[in-house]
């Protein structure tokens, strides 16, 4: 209980912050524009159960030990921060490789499913790197390009999860579908990573984001607070 009571104020503070920053999430892409719908609105009084009861997007997974793989970790090389969790084979409690099943972290409605994706090209990578050098690293379309082939799920109350770098989307997953927690939605890949061009096969990992309002859970918070929030996120709802 002591840990919970320490974490709850953080959640309340961050949820209030996110509620104030409500807005539409961009679904833009510099490649083919995927079919997306706006997320459900963030309620003014956050229901804290929305930040509980998620499962890891890879069965048997766990949070990485490295803070560098967590949300809000700096990405100096592109002048930004990491907006999700990276699940690698070596730091997430289970085997993860190309083709490993990615599952829905909670019940929800599919709002994006990139069945029609073309692999990142050298020309796109070069153009993006030029824009990054000009300070555009955090433009939504640049971030979207580097997330590669994606699935997004809206869980209601302003909460959306994104599953990125996938090698493929499960054939039966379509925009508008209702999915249950644990349903297979996609498969691990390295799409959107520069290494998918320069060193294929070395960056096979899911990148998982939890969006709230128009940003990601944990934005602006120090690593220990981010970790506490995400530990809470993956705490079953049945645990008080
Ligand atoms: Zn990542």
Boltz pocket constraint, residues with backbone or C-beta under 6 A from the ligand:
constraints:
  - pocket:
      binder: B
      contacts: [[A, 82], [A, 84], [A, 85], [A, 86], [A, 206], [A, 207], [A, 208]]
      max_distance: 6.0
